[in-house]
Amino acid sequence: MNASFEKYLAPVKAINELTVNNVEKVINHQVKAINENAKIGVDSLKAAANVTDLESWKAYVTAQIEVARNASEAAVSDAKAYAEMGQAYSNEVRGILENAVTAK
């Protein structure tokens, strides 16, 4: 009875472990993005504090355009990474379930 019960719980356990690992990956990715965005914000504030004349203002605005472009590219990259993580998770869950069904 115990072995039979463990056999049925094995896929559940595998999916739970997979879910925890996937959540950890997402959280780590989000923490990294938060840190990067915080650094960008602080750097932008420091740069703004150094604006003293028209030329430094122009340099600041030009630099901010580049910052915005980089942030936009990072957002696209993050979206792709999340999509890939989701697809991988889905594929792995499907594999676990298929194996569980064929093993019975």
OpenMM code with the backbone's topology and positions (N, CA, C; nanometers):
from openmm import Vec3, app, unit

residues = "MET ASN ALA SER PHE GLU LYS TYR LEU ALA PRO VAL LYS ALA ILE ASN GLU LEU THR VAL ASN ASN VAL GLU LYS VAL ILE ASN HIS GLN VAL LYS ALA ILE ASN GLU ASN ALA LYS ILE GLY VAL ASP SER LEU LYS ALA ALA ALA ASN VAL THR ASP LEU GLU SER TRP LYS ALA TYR VAL THR ALA GLN ILE GLU VAL ALA ARG ASN ALA SER GLU ALA ALA VAL SER ASP ALA LYS ALA TYR ALA GLU MET GLY GLN ALA TYR SER ASN GLU VAL ARG GLY ILE LEU GLU ASN ALA VAL THR ALA LYS".split()
positions = [
    Vec3(0.0818, -0.1192, 0.0000),
    Vec3(0.0000, 0.0000, 0.0000),
    Vec3(0.0861, 0.1255, 0.0000),
    Vec3(0.1886, 0.1250, 0.0812),
    Vec3(0.2766, 0.2415, 0.0923),
    Vec3(0.3514, 0.2678, -0.0375),
    Vec3(0.4008, 0.1632, -0.1017),
    Vec3(0.4726, 0.1787, -0.2292),
    Vec3(0.3786, 0.2296, -0.3379),
    Vec3(0.2568, 0.1817, -0.3369),
    Vec3(0.1586, 0.2255, -0.4342),
    Vec3(0.1262, 0.3739, -0.4149),
    Vec3(0.1113, 0.4121, -0.2900),
    Vec3(0.0837, 0.5527, -0.2586),
    Vec3(0.1995, 0.6415, -0.3029),
    Vec3(0.3208, 0.5986, -0.2759),
    Vec3(0.4395, 0.6751, -0.3161),
    Vec3(0.4488, 0.6857, -0.4679),
    Vec3(0.4071, 0.5802, -0.5371),
    Vec3(0.4087, 0.5808, -0.6841),
    Vec3(0.3169, 0.6902, -0.7374),
    Vec3(0.2005, 0.7057, -0.6755),
    Vec3(0.1052, 0.8079, -0.7202),
    Vec3(0.1480, 0.9492, -0.6790),
    Vec3(0.2206, 0.9582, -0.5695),
    Vec3(0.2659, 1.0889, -0.5229),
    Vec3(0.3939, 1.1371, -0.5917),
    Vec3(0.4649, 1.0472, -0.6545),
    Vec3(0.5918, 1.0844, -0.7186),
    Vec3(0.5759, 1.1985, -0.8188),
    Vec3(0.4770, 1.1964, -0.9070),
    Vec3(0.4614, 1.3088, -1.0008),
    Vec3(0.4274, 1.4400, -0.9294),
    Vec3(0.3468, 1.4299, -0.8244),
    Vec3(0.3115, 1.5499, -0.7481),
    Vec3(0.4365, 1.6095, -0.6848),
    Vec3(0.5173, 1.5235, -0.6272),
    Vec3(0.6417, 1.5693, -0.5648),
    Vec3(0.7339, 1.6321, -0.6699),
    Vec3(0.7448, 1.5694, -0.7852),
    Vec3(0.8309, 1.6224, -0.8921),
    Vec3(0.7820, 1.7587, -0.9398),
    Vec3(0.6500, 1.7726, -0.9549),
    Vec3(0.5945, 1.9013, -0.9993),
    Vec3(0.6147, 2.0073, -0.8916),
    Vec3(0.5977, 1.9695, -0.7654),
    Vec3(0.6213, 2.0652, -0.6571),
    Vec3(0.7660, 2.1138, -0.6552),
    Vec3(0.8599, 2.0219, -0.6701),
    Vec3(1.0015, 2.0596, -0.6732),
    Vec3(1.0317, 2.1494, -0.7928),
    Vec3(0.9748, 2.1145, -0.9061),
    Vec3(0.9919, 2.1951, -1.0264),
    Vec3(0.9348, 2.3351, -1.0060),
    Vec3(0.8188, 2.3434, -0.9444),
    Vec3(0.7547, 2.4730, -0.9187),
    Vec3(0.8402, 2.5587, -0.8261),
    Vec3(0.8899, 2.4996, -0.7199),
    Vec3(0.9746, 2.5747, -0.6265),
    Vec3(1.0991, 2.6259, -0.6984),
    Vec3(1.1614, 2.5409, -0.7793),
    Vec3(1.2809, 2.5834, -0.8535),
    Vec3(1.2483, 2.6955, -0.9509),
    Vec3(1.1333, 2.6859, -1.0160),
    Vec3(1.0939, 2.7883, -1.1124),
    Vec3(1.0641, 2.9208, -1.0420),
    Vec3(0.9948, 2.9147, -0.9293),
    Vec3(0.9664, 3.0362, -0.8527),
    Vec3(1.0970, 3.1005, -0.8076),
    Vec3(1.1915, 3.0197, -0.7653),
    Vec3(1.3217, 3.0718, -0.7226),
    Vec3(1.3932, 3.1424, -0.8377),
    Vec3(1.3882, 3.0840, -0.9569),
    Vec3(1.4496, 3.1464, -1.0740),
    Vec3(1.3853, 3.2811, -1.1045),
    Vec3(1.2526, 3.2858, -1.1002),
    Vec3(1.1809, 3.4098, -1.1285),
    Vec3(1.2156, 3.5162, -1.0249),
    Vec3(1.2161, 3.4778, -0.8978),
    Vec3(1.2482, 3.5738, -0.7913),
    Vec3(1.3905, 3.6257, -0.8077),
    Vec3(1.4843, 3.5379, -0.8352),
    Vec3(1.6230, 3.5810, -0.8544),
    Vec3(1.6347, 3.6781, -0.9722),
    Vec3(1.5617, 3.6491, -1.0779),
    Vec3(1.5631, 3.7369, -1.1950),
    Vec3(1.5038, 3.8727, -1.1598),
    Vec3(1.3952, 3.8733, -1.0830),
    Vec3(1.3319, 3.9979, -1.0436),
    Vec3(1.4202, 4.0792, -0.9497),
    Vec3(1.4859, 4.0139, -0.8573),
    Vec3(1.5761, 4.0837, -0.7649),
    Vec3(1.6900, 4.1485, -0.8427),
    Vec3(1.7434, 4.0762, -0.9382),
    Vec3(1.8497, 4.1313, -1.0227),
    Vec3(1.7991, 4.2547, -1.0970),
    Vec3(1.6794, 4.2474, -1.1536),
    Vec3(1.6225, 4.3609, -1.2268),
    Vec3(1.5979, 4.4794, -1.1337),
    Vec3(1.5494, 4.4528, -1.0135),
    Vec3(1.5257, 4.5603, -0.9168),
    Vec3(1.6570, 4.6298, -0.8828),
    Vec3(1.7608, 4.5518, -0.8585),
    Vec3(1.8912, 4.6103, -0.8264),
    Vec3(1.9443, 4.6941, -0.9420),
    Vec3(1.9318, 4.6432, -1.0631),
    Vec3(1.9784, 4.7169, -1.1803),
    Vec3(1.9000, 4.8466, -1.1980),
    Vec3(1.7679, 4.8405, -1.1821),
    Vec3(1.6855, 4.9598, -1.1974),
    Vec3(1.7122, 5.0620, -1.0871),
    Vec3(1.7363, 5.0143, -0.9659),
    Vec3(1.7697, 5.1062, -0.8565),
    Vec3(1.9017, 5.1771, -0.8851),
    Vec3(1.9991, 5.1033, -0.9365),
    Vec3(2.1278, 5.1644, -0.9697),
    Vec3(2.1107, 5.2684, -1.0801),
    Vec3(2.0289, 5.2368, -1.1801),
    Vec3(2.0031, 5.3320, -1.2880),
    Vec3(1.9407, 5.4596, -1.2316),
    Vec3(1.8440, 5.4435, -1.1416),
    Vec3(1.7790, 5.5592, -1.0810),
    Vec3(1.8746, 5.6460, -1.0012),
    Vec3(1.9570, 5.5826, -0.9202),
    Vec3(2.0539, 5.6575, -0.8390),
    Vec3(2.1557, 5.7259, -0.9288),
    Vec3(2.2047, 5.6553, -1.0286),
    Vec3(2.3013, 5.7157, -1.1213),
    Vec3(2.2402, 5.8347, -1.1950),
    Vec3(2.1139, 5.8239, -1.2323),
    Vec3(2.0462, 5.9342, -1.3010),
    Vec3(2.0313, 6.0546, -1.2086),
    Vec3(1.9980, 6.0280, -1.0826),
    Vec3(1.9871, 6.1385, -0.9865),
    Vec3(2.1219, 6.2068, -0.9646),
    Vec3(2.2259, 6.1277, -0.9556),
    Vec3(2.3604, 6.1856, -0.9392),
    Vec3(2.3979, 6.2697, -1.0605),
    Vec3(2.3670, 6.2181, -1.1787),
    Vec3(2.3975, 6.2925, -1.3009),
    Vec3(2.3164, 6.4217, -1.3064),
    Vec3(2.1905, 6.4173, -1.2655),
    Vec3(2.1066, 6.5374, -1.2658),
    Vec3(2.1598, 6.6409, -1.1678),
    Vec3(2.2143, 6.5941, -1.0571),
    Vec3(2.2689, 6.6867, -0.9573),
    Vec3(2.3922, 6.7593, -1.0085),
    Vec3(2.4570, 6.7037, -1.1091),
    Vec3(2.5775, 6.7656, -1.1655),
    Vec3(2.5478, 6.8607, -1.2805),
    Vec3(2.4201, 6.8789, -1.3143),
    Vec3(2.3837, 6.9733, -1.4202),
    Vec3(2.4010, 7.1150, -1.3652),
    Vec3(2.4858, 7.1916, -1.4349),
    Vec3(2.5132, 7.3282, -1.3871),
    Vec3(2.4919, 7.4339, -1.4949),
    Vec3(2.4836, 7.3908, -1.6201),
    Vec3(2.4667, 7.4870, -1.7287),
    Vec3(2.3991, 7.4174, -1.8466),
    Vec3(2.3827, 7.4913, -1.9540),
    Vec3(2.3130, 7.4385, -2.0703),
    Vec3(2.3861, 7.3189, -2.1309),
    Vec3(2.5168, 7.3262, -2.1385),
    Vec3(2.5932, 7.2143, -2.1974),
    Vec3(2.5825, 7.0882, -2.1123),
    Vec3(2.5902, 7.1028, -1.9820),
    Vec3(2.5779, 6.9842, -1.8960),
    Vec3(2.4344, 6.9306, -1.8997),
    Vec3(2.3365, 7.0207, -1.9190),
    Vec3(2.1976, 6.9779, -1.9357),
    Vec3(2.1812, 6.8956, -2.0629),
    Vec3(2.2399, 6.9428, -2.1720),
    Vec3(2.2325, 6.8697, -2.2986),
    Vec3(2.2980, 6.7318, -2.2846),
    Vec3(2.4122, 6.7279, -2.2187),
    Vec3(2.4814, 6.6004, -2.1982),
    Vec3(2.3965, 6.5065, -2.1126),
    Vec3(2.3322, 6.5621, -2.0117),
    Vec3(2.2461, 6.4817, -1.9240),
    Vec3(2.1286, 6.4241, -2.0027),
    Vec3(2.0621, 6.5075, -2.0797),
    Vec3(1.9463, 6.4620, -2.1572),
    Vec3(1.9881, 6.3565, -2.2592),
    Vec3(2.0994, 6.3789, -2.3245),
    Vec3(2.1503, 6.2811, -2.4212),
    Vec3(2.1790, 6.1475, -2.3525),
    Vec3(2.2395, 6.1537, -2.2364),
    Vec3(2.2703, 6.0311, -2.1616),
    Vec3(2.1412, 5.9611, -2.1182),
    Vec3(2.0390, 6.0375, -2.0807),
    Vec3(1.9131, 5.9785, -2.0365),
    Vec3(1.8406, 5.9080, -2.1505),
    Vec3(1.8577, 5.9591, -2.2706),
    Vec3(1.8000, 5.8916, -2.3869),
    Vec3(1.8624, 5.7528, -2.4016),
    Vec3(1.9916, 5.7451, -2.3831),
    Vec3(2.0614, 5.6161, -2.3904),
    Vec3(2.0175, 5.5243, -2.2759),
    Vec3(2.0000, 5.5820, -2.1575),
    Vec3(1.9532, 5.5040, -2.0425),
    Vec3(1.8154, 5.4457, -2.0731),
    Vec3(1.7276, 5.5263, -2.1294),
    Vec3(1.5924, 5.4802, -2.1629),
    Vec3(1.5975, 5.3701, -2.2687),
    Vec3(1.6837, 5.3848, -2.3674),
    Vec3(1.6981, 5.2824, -2.4711),
    Vec3(1.7464, 5.1510, -2.4096),
    Vec3(1.8467, 5.1604, -2.3236),
    Vec3(1.8983, 5.0405, -2.2578),
    Vec3(1.7929, 4.9750, -2.1689),
    Vec3(1.7147, 5.0566, -2.0984),
    Vec3(1.6089, 5.0028, -2.0124),
    Vec3(1.5027, 4.9327, -2.0960),
    Vec3(1.4718, 4.9896, -2.2103),
    Vec3(1.3735, 4.9283, -2.2997),
    Vec3(1.4243, 4.7934, -2.3502),
    Vec3(1.5499, 4.7874, -2.3888),
    Vec3(1.6089, 4.6614, -2.4348),
    Vec3(1.6116, 4.5587, -2.3227),
    Vec3(1.6407, 4.6039, -2.2011),
    Vec3(1.6428, 4.5126, -2.0866),
    Vec3(1.5026, 4.4576, -2.0593),
    Vec3(1.4008, 4.5415, -2.0743),
    Vec3(1.2631, 4.4965, -2.0528),
    Vec3(1.2247, 4.3898, -2.1554),
    Vec3(1.2645, 4.4093, -2.2783),
    Vec3(1.2362, 4.3095, -2.3821),
    Vec3(1.3099, 4.1790, -2.3508),
    Vec3(1.4338, 4.1914, -2.3098),
    Vec3(1.5132, 4.0736, -2.2739),
    Vec3(1.4512, 4.0002, -2.1554),
    Vec3(1.4059, 4.0759, -2.0557),
    Vec3(1.3419, 4.0147, -1.9392),
    Vec3(1.2143, 3.9420, -1.9801),
    Vec3(1.1350, 4.0038, -2.0652),
    Vec3(1.0105, 3.9409, -2.1108),
    Vec3(1.0400, 3.8091, -2.1821),
    Vec3(1.1437, 3.8091, -2.2651),
    Vec3(1.1818, 3.6855, -2.3347),
    Vec3(1.2269, 3.5791, -2.2348),
    Vec3(1.3039, 3.6215, -2.1347),
    Vec3(1.3522, 3.5264, -2.0337),
    Vec3(1.2362, 3.4656, -1.9565),
    Vec3(1.1381, 3.5483, -1.9194),
    Vec3(1.0218, 3.4958, -1.8480),
    Vec3(0.9416, 3.4007, -1.9370),
    Vec3(0.9275, 3.4348, -2.0631),
    Vec3(0.8555, 3.3477, -2.1562),
    Vec3(0.9274, 3.2137, -2.1700),
    Vec3(1.0592, 3.2171, -2.1796),
    Vec3(1.1368, 3.0931, -2.1906),
    Vec3(1.1254, 3.0097, -2.0636),
    Vec3(1.1300, 3.0771, -1.9466),
    Vec3(1.1140, 3.0036, -1.8212),
    Vec3(0.9763, 2.9384, -1.8147),
    Vec3(0.8750, 3.0113, -1.8554),
    Vec3(0.7395, 2.9573, -1.8535),
    Vec3(0.7235, 2.8399, -1.9476),
    Vec3(0.7817, 2.8515, -2.0654),
    Vec3(0.7728, 2.7430, -2.1632),
    Vec3(0.8472, 2.6191, -2.1130),
    Vec3(0.9648, 2.6395, -2.0564),
    Vec3(1.0421, 2.5269, -2.0032),
    Vec3(0.9663, 2.4584, -1.8897),
    Vec3(0.9065, 2.5396, -1.8023),
    Vec3(0.8283, 2.4842, -1.6922),
    Vec3(0.7122, 2.4010, -1.7462),
    Vec3(0.6409, 2.4570, -1.8398),
    Vec3(0.5269, 2.3878, -1.8999),
    Vec3(0.5695, 2.2557, -1.9639),
    Vec3(0.6781, 2.2589, -2.0368),
    Vec3(0.7284, 2.1372, -2.1022),
    Vec3(0.7685, 2.0311, -2.0000),
    Vec3(0.8325, 2.0744, -1.8911),
    Vec3(0.8757, 1.9790, -1.7898),
    Vec3(0.7557, 1.9187, -1.7160),
    Vec3(0.6552, 2.0018, -1.6850),
    Vec3(0.5347, 1.9496, -1.6204),
    Vec3(0.4662, 1.8494, -1.7130),
    Vec3(0.4557, 1.8838, -1.8395),
    Vec3(0.3943, 1.7936, -1.9372),
    Vec3(0.4693, 1.6600, -1.9390),
    Vec3(0.6022, 1.6663, -1.9383),
    Vec3(0.6816, 1.5434, -1.9384),
    Vec3(0.6588, 1.4595, -1.8142),
    Vec3(0.6515, 1.5248, -1.6997),
    Vec3(0.6256, 1.4521, -1.5744),
    Vec3(0.4894, 1.3834, -1.5804),
    Vec3(0.3896, 1.4566, -1.6265),
    Vec3(0.2544, 1.4000, -1.6334),
    Vec3(0.2452, 1.2877, -1.7357),
    Vec3(0.3104, 1.3043, -1.8493),
    Vec3(0.3087, 1.1986, -1.9512),
    Vec3(0.3751, 1.0721, -1.8972),
    Vec3(0.4879, 1.0899, -1.8286),
    Vec3(0.5563, 0.9742, -1.7695),
    Vec3(0.4704, 0.9071, -1.6635),
    Vec3(0.3982, 0.9863, -1.5875),
    Vec3(0.3134, 0.9300, -1.4815),
    Vec3(0.1996, 0.8497, -1.5433),
    Vec3(0.1429, 0.8999, -1.6520),
    Vec3(0.0311, 0.8309, -1.7156),
    Vec3(0.0764, 0.7012, -1.7816),
    Vec3(0.1917, 0.7051, -1.8493),
    Vec3(0.2399, 0.5853, -1.9179),
    Vec3(0.2957, 0.4820, -1.8196),
    Vec3(0.3350, 0.5233, -1.6994),
    Vec3(0.3901, 0.4308, -1.6012),
    Vec3(0.2827, 0.3508, -1.5297),
    Vec3(0.1564, 0.3902, -1.5453),
    Vec3(0.0479, 0.3216, -1.4714),
    Vec3(-0.0009, 0.2020, -1.5412),
] * unit.nanometer
topology = app.Topology()
chain = topology.addChain("A")
for resn in residues:
    res = topology.addResidue(resn, chain)
    for name in ("N", "CA", "C"):
        topology.addAtom(name, app.Element.getBySymbol(name[0]), res)
